[in-house]
Amino acid sequence: MPFFFNRPPTPAAQQTPTTALDRIYGIIRLTLCLSLIMLAVWLMGEVLAILFAAVLMAIVLHGLARILRRRLPFIPYTIAISIVAFSIIGLFAALIWSSGPSMGEQFISLKNALVIQSSDLRSHLSQTTFGQMVLNHLPTSLGGNDKTASLSSLGFGIAGSVTGLLGSAVGLIGTIFVVLIAAFYFAVSPSLYINGFLRLIPPYQRKATRTLLYSAGNTLWAWTAGQALDMLAVGLFSGIGLYLIGMPLALALGVVAGLCNFIPYIGAILGAVPALLISLSLGTHEVLFVAILYSVIQFCEGNILAPLIQRRAVHMPPALAILSQSVFGSILGVPGLVLASPITAALLAVFDKAMPPLEDATKTRLETNELTPKEVAQNAQEKAAASKQETKQKEKDKTTPPPST
């Protein structure tokens, strides 16, 4: 695929002064474009975060509408989007109507309990030398004594831009409303916005850009579907486990654990903190049981559920996921921390599609001692056997006559 950044270099014998100037102009143009993108992200980070959240929600609506039309192909696309949107609204309305009061009471009780336990923990820490050292290095937004530090200086950017986008309940509700409305209109007519974006691209790059957009969209749909299943499993098992242990507010704590799991790796820690703080008021055994419960759930999620999801969704290197959360969190604050993983997944899909494949990837793993020569040969045999089996299955499907009606 002829992308401008992976074209083969022109041989030295064929280079002319015009060709050299074109390459210089191309480098300058690329540098200016990257600088403008970085400046836009820095100045309009919150707006871009809202835009990406709307696009992500629109991709979810579009994916659900495609599934519906696959089952009911006679339904027009616009009607399918409307059915999906109203079904989601009706589901949340029914949930709020049936369990809203009890969940609201649990969340209010959880908030009050967390405030009390945080104060108690701070008072206990202030009585020891080690605890005072910890408090002196914690920012005031986390109950510490360091007024100069903030979470943005730690790489997460949580304390810096909360007041801009999510500073009040009115701002939060308004932001969610804008995201949902924009997502609905994006999903109703995606071709309108895709074609409008492609008109900003030079004609000779439009075909390649269209392919990249589709690749990013499919990756975001796969990532969101897999992460939703992951969140549901973690929240369900956390709530049931806490209820069996005898923890109060098990429903609210399970919901918090599931929602926090939208943020890979860091979300697992954030989801366990409220339960651990509540368990401090019950005794040492409860703290131990809660820690073991969350450890077992995260172990099963990371080693059983996540590999099954990634096989059908998207694989993201753990180190890259954590670094992306630090980078986008420091730039965009809380929205950047929440949206870092889907943004990274989309960028990985674009780069994977744009860059030529690496021919000697196995050689690198062999030279870094990740694989032995015997394992390389075994993997090659397994791939050959799987390819042969797949070819036989395709030939069998071609020769099998369709069922008679």
N, C-alpha and C positions, 0 to 999 in steps of 0.2 A: 504494500500500500504506500503510495508516494507521499509521505509527510515531509514537510520542509526541513525537519531536524534530523532525519535519518537518510537523506539522499547520499549516495556514494560520492566521494570527493572527485572533482574533475582532475584528470591526469595533468601533470605539470606541462607536458608537451602541448596540450590543448588549451592551456590557460592563456587568456588575453588580458590586457589592462581593463577592458570592460567587465570581464568575468570577475577579476579581482575586486573591482569597485562594487559590483553587485553583491559579492560576498560581504564586503565591509558594510555596505548599506543594510544588508540583511541582519548582520550582527547588531548594528546600532538600533535598527527597528525592533528587534527582539528584546534588546536591553531596555529600550524605552517602554515597550509594552509591559514587561515584567515590573518595571519601576512604577508604572501607573497602576497596575493591579495591586502591588503592595501598598501604595499610597491610598488607594480606594478602600482596601481592607482595613487599614489603620484608621482612616477618617470615618468610614461608614460601616464599621464592623457590626454594629447592632442591626442595622438595616439589612445587611447581607445575611446575617444569621436568621432573621425573620424570613427573608426570601428563600434561603435554603430549607428552612423548616417547612415552608409552604410547598416547595417543590417535592420534598420527601413525603409529605402527606398526600400530595397529588399522585405521586407514584404508587402509594398504597391504594388509593381509590381506583386508580387505573388498573392495577393488578387484580383487585377484587372484581372489578367490572369485567375484565377479560375472562376470569374463571366463571362468572355468571353467564356470560355470552357463550362460553364453551359448552355449558350445560343447556342453555336456552338460546340457540343461535338466531331465533326469529325476533329477539328483543333488540331494538335499536341501541346504539352505543350510548346516546344521551340518556335514554330511559334507564339503561343499566347503571350508569353513574348515579342517577337520582335515586334508584332503588337502594344501591349500596350506601349512599350518604344518609338517607332517611332510616335505613336499617340500623346503622351505627348510632344515629341520634336516638332512635327508639330503644335500642339496647341500653344505652347509658341512662336514658330517662327511666326505664323500668328498674334498672339497678338502683338508681337514686331513690325512686319511689318505694321500693321494697326494703332496701337496706341502708338508705341514706341517713335516717336519724341515728341508728345505732352506730354506723361507721363514723358519723360526725362526732358523736359523744366519745367514741374511742379515740379519735384523733385529737380532740380537745384534751382528754385525759392524758394521752401520750405526750402532748406538748407540755402540759403542766408537770408531768412526772419527769420529763427530760430536763426542764428548768431546775427542778428541785435537786435531781441527781447531779446535774452539772455543778450547782452551787456546793453540794456536799463534797463532790470530788475535788473541787478547787480548794475548799477549806482543808481537806485531808492533805493535799499536796503542799499547801503552804506551811504545814507543820514539820516537814522534813527538808533537809538540805537538798537532796536530789529533786524533790518536788518543787522547791523554790527555783532551782536552776531551770527546770522545765517550764515553769510559768514565766520566767524572765525572758525566755526565747520564743514564747508563743505570742502571736498578735492579739490585740485586744478584742478583735472580732471572734476569736475562739476562747475568750475568757482569760487570756494571758495578761502579762504586764508590759509587753513591748508595744509602745504606741507608734513606733516608727516602722515596724514590720507589717506586712500585709500578705495575704495569700497570693497576691499576684507576684510578689517578690520571691515566693517559694515555687513559682512555676505554674500555679493553678488559676490565678487571677479571679478568685471568687469574690474578694472584698472590693475590688476596684470599680466594677461597672454594674453592680447590682442596682444601684439607685437609678441608673439610666433606663434600663429596659424592664427590670423586674422589681423596681423599688417600692411599689405599693400594690395593694390588692387591685385597685382600679387599673393600674398599668398592666398588671399580669392578665386580668380578664380581657382588657382591650387588645393586648398582644395576641392572646389565644384566638380572639374573635377575628382579628385581621388574618392570622395564619390560616384559619379554617375557611374563611370566605375566599381568600386568594387560592388556596389549595383546590377548592371546589371548581373555580373558574379555570384554573390550570388543567384540571382533569377533564372538564367538559369538552374542551377543544385544545388538546395538546399540540396538534399540528399547526395551529395558528401561531403559537409562541415559538415552536421549533423553527418554523419557516421564517418568522421575524428575526430570530437570532442568526439564522444562516445567511440572511441578507447582509449582515454586518461582516461576513467572511468573504474574502476574495473568491471569485468563481472557481478557480482551479483547486481550491481547498475545501469546497463545500461538501463534496462527496465523502471525503475523509472525515471531516468534522461531524457529518451526520452519523457516520459509523461510530465515532467516539461517543457521541451523545447517547445513542442507543445502548452502547456497551455500559456506560455509566448508569443509565436508567435501569437496565436489567440487573446490574450488580446491586444497586440500592434496593430494588424490590426483593432480591434474594436475601440480602443482609437483613432487611427489616422483618421479613417473614421468619427467618431463622431466629433473630433476636426476640421477636414476640413470643415464639414458642419457648425459648430459653427463659424469658421473664415469667411466663405463666408457670413453668415447672418449678422454678426457684421460689416464686411467691407461694405456690400451693404447698410445696413440701415444707417451707419455712413456717407457714401458718399452722399446718397440721402438727409439725414437730413441736412448736412452742406450746400449742394447746395440750399435747400429751405430756409435756414437761410440767405443765401447770402454771405457765407464765400468764400474767394478766395482759390484756390488750393484744391477744395473739393475732386477731384478724388485722388490726391496724399495722402491727409489726410485720406480718406477712405481706401486706400490700406495699409497705415501704421497701422491704427487701426485693420484691419483684420489680418495682419501679426503678430502684437504684441499679438493678442489674442491666438496665439499658446502657449504662456506662461500663464497658468491659473492664475487668480487673479492679479498678478503683471503686466501682460501684459495689462490688462484693464487700469491701471494707466499710463503705458508707452505710450499706444496708444492715450490717451486723452491729454497728456502734449503738443505735438506739436500744436494741434488745440487751446488749451487754450492760448499758447504763441502768436499764430498768431492773435487770437481774441483780445488780449490786445491792439493791434495797432488800432482796429476799434472802441472800446468804451466799456463802462461798460455793456450795454444791450447785446452786442454780447457775451461777456464773460459769462453772466448769461444764455443766450440761449444755448451756447455750453455746459456749465456745466449741464444744465437740459437735453439736448439731450443725452449726454453720460451717465448720470445717469439713464435715462429711458431705454436706450438700454441695459445697463448692468443689470438693474433690470429685464427686460423681458428675457434677456439671462440666468440669474441665476435662475429665478423662473419658466420659461415656457420652453425655448428651452433646457437648460442643463438637467433638469429631463427627458425629452423625449429622449434625446440622451443617457443618462446614463442607461436608462431602457434597451436599446438594446446594449449598449457598455460596459462601466466599471465605477464603482463608486469609487471615491477616496476621503477620508476624507479631508476637506479643510485645517485643521491644519497640517496634514501630508504633503499635497501638498506644503504649504508655507515653512515648515521646510525643506523639501527635496530641494527646490530651494535655500535656504540659504546654506545648507550643500554642495550640488554639485556645487553651484556657488563659494563657497569659495575654493573648491578643484580644479575645472577645469576652473574657470573663466566664460567668456561669454558662451562657449559651454555647460558647466555644467548647467548654468541657463536656457538655452534653452531646453536642453534634460532632465532636472530633472524630469519632469512629466512623460514622457514615461518610463524612467528608473524605477521610483517608481511604475508605473502601472505594469511593468513586474515583479518586485520584489514582489509586493502584490499578483500577480497571482501565483507565485512560492510558496510563503509561504502558501497561502490559499489551494493550492493543496497538499503541503507536510505535513502540520499540521493536526491533527485530528480535526473534527468540535467540537465546544463548545456546550455541551448539555444543559447548563443552561443559555444561552444568554438572554432569556426573564426574567429570575430571576434577572439578573444583572440590567436590565432596570427597573424592578419593585422596586428593593432595592434602586436605585438611583433616584427614583421618576420621571423617564422619562415617565412611564406608570402607570396608576392606575389599580387595579384588574378588574374593569369593562372594561377598554380598552383591557386588556389582553384577557378576555373572548370573547370580540367582535372580536378581531383579530383572535382568534382561530376558531370562527364560520365562519368568512369570508374565512379563509384558507381551512376549511373543505368543505365549499360550492364550492369554486373554484376547489378543488381537485375532488369533486364529478362531477362537470360539465365537467372537463377535461376527467374523466374516461368515462362518457357517450358519449362524442364526439369521443373518440378513438373507443368505441364499435360501434358507428354509422358508422365510417369510415370503420371498418372491414366488417360490414354487407352490406354496399352499394356496389353494383356491379360496376365494371369499365365500362366506357362508351364504347359502341360498335363502332367500326370503319367501 
